[in-house]
Amino acid sequence: MPRAAAKTKTIEETFGELETILGKLESGESSLEESFKYYEAGIKLVKSCEKQIDKVEKQILVLNEDGGDHDE
């Protein structure tokens, strides 16, 4: 049975998760293994966020190119 597609997180949700992870890392209460897992999860979130931001930037560039004709 196919798995349902995972909902893509918003940039804001991703940043929220990153803040949570940073809080856990900065608290100093995690073991080395836990800290590594938090770090790894954080890196994945950063990469996901970068992809989302790149996508939005490309959309803005396209809109700016198409939007230049509205002033005429």
C-alpha beads as a LAMMPS data file, in Angstrom:
LAMMPS data file: protein, C-alpha beads

72 atoms
71 bonds

1 atom types
1 bond types

-500.0 500.0 xlo xhi
-500.0 500.0 ylo yhi
-500.0 500.0 zlo zhi

Masses

1 110.0

Atoms # bond

1 1 1 0.000 0.000 0.000
2 1 1 1.567 3.359 -1.010
3 1 1 2.447 5.812 1.700
4 1 1 0.657 9.131 1.749
5 1 1 2.770 12.038 0.568
6 1 1 4.286 13.934 3.473
7 1 1 3.050 17.492 3.883
8 1 1 5.736 19.999 3.000
9 1 1 6.535 22.218 5.959
10 1 1 6.384 25.958 5.569
11 1 1 9.549 27.983 5.968
12 1 1 8.166 29.293 9.247
13 1 1 7.546 25.764 10.546
14 1 1 11.072 24.761 9.560
15 1 1 12.559 27.768 11.357
16 1 1 10.479 26.892 14.426
17 1 1 11.895 23.381 14.455
18 1 1 15.403 24.768 14.039
19 1 1 14.873 27.064 17.032
20 1 1 13.752 24.092 19.112
21 1 1 16.809 22.078 18.105
22 1 1 19.125 25.012 18.825
23 1 1 17.576 25.370 22.265
24 1 1 18.252 21.716 23.006
25 1 1 21.838 21.989 21.789
26 1 1 22.504 25.198 23.685
27 1 1 21.063 23.821 26.934
28 1 1 24.040 21.480 27.270
29 1 1 21.819 18.823 28.819
30 1 1 22.000 16.389 25.885
31 1 1 24.405 13.511 25.594
32 1 1 26.955 13.552 22.785
33 1 1 24.849 11.056 20.826
34 1 1 21.696 13.132 21.274
35 1 1 23.557 16.290 20.294
36 1 1 24.774 14.620 17.122
37 1 1 21.205 13.564 16.258
38 1 1 19.959 17.120 16.870
39 1 1 22.784 18.489 14.725
40 1 1 21.995 16.053 11.921
41 1 1 18.292 16.918 12.051
42 1 1 19.162 20.613 12.029
43 1 1 21.331 20.260 8.946
44 1 1 18.497 18.483 7.133
45 1 1 16.117 21.284 8.088
46 1 1 18.578 23.943 6.904
47 1 1 18.933 22.194 3.536
48 1 1 15.169 21.910 3.215
49 1 1 14.793 25.585 4.052
50 1 1 17.451 26.537 1.492
51 1 1 15.545 24.641 -1.211
52 1 1 12.300 26.393 -0.288
53 1 1 13.950 29.818 -0.265
54 1 1 15.614 29.138 -3.637
55 1 1 12.230 28.181 -5.065
56 1 1 10.631 31.385 -3.782
57 1 1 13.533 33.484 -5.104
58 1 1 13.085 31.943 -8.571
59 1 1 9.357 32.680 -8.448
60 1 1 10.095 36.297 -7.518
61 1 1 12.542 36.629 -10.417
62 1 1 9.929 35.301 -12.832
63 1 1 7.298 37.663 -11.432
64 1 1 9.681 40.617 -11.695
65 1 1 10.434 39.744 -15.323
66 1 1 6.739 39.372 -16.165
67 1 1 5.699 42.301 -13.974
68 1 1 7.844 44.828 -15.812
69 1 1 5.143 45.181 -18.508
70 1 1 2.485 46.524 -16.096
71 1 1 3.915 50.069 -15.991
72 1 1 3.333 50.687 -19.712

Bonds

1 1 1 2
2 1 2 3
3 1 3 4
4 1 4 5
5 1 5 6
6 1 6 7
7 1 7 8
8 1 8 9
9 1 9 10
10 1 10 11
11 1 11 12
12 1 12 13
13 1 13 14
14 1 14 15
15 1 15 16
16 1 16 17
17 1 17 18
18 1 18 19
19 1 19 20
20 1 20 21
21 1 21 22
22 1 22 23
23 1 23 24
24 1 24 25
25 1 25 26
26 1 26 27
27 1 27 28
28 1 28 29
29 1 29 30
30 1 30 31
31 1 31 32
32 1 32 33
33 1 33 34
34 1 34 35
35 1 35 36
36 1 36 37
37 1 37 38
38 1 38 39
39 1 39 40
40 1 40 41
41 1 41 42
42 1 42 43
43 1 43 44
44 1 44 45
45 1 45 46
46 1 46 47
47 1 47 48
48 1 48 49
49 1 49 50
50 1 50 51
51 1 51 52
52 1 52 53
53 1 53 54
54 1 54 55
55 1 55 56
56 1 56 57
57 1 57 58
58 1 58 59
59 1 59 60
60 1 60 61
61 1 61 62
62 1 62 63
63 1 63 64
64 1 64 65
65 1 65 66
66 1 66 67
67 1 67 68
68 1 68 69
69 1 69 70
70 1 70 71
71 1 71 72
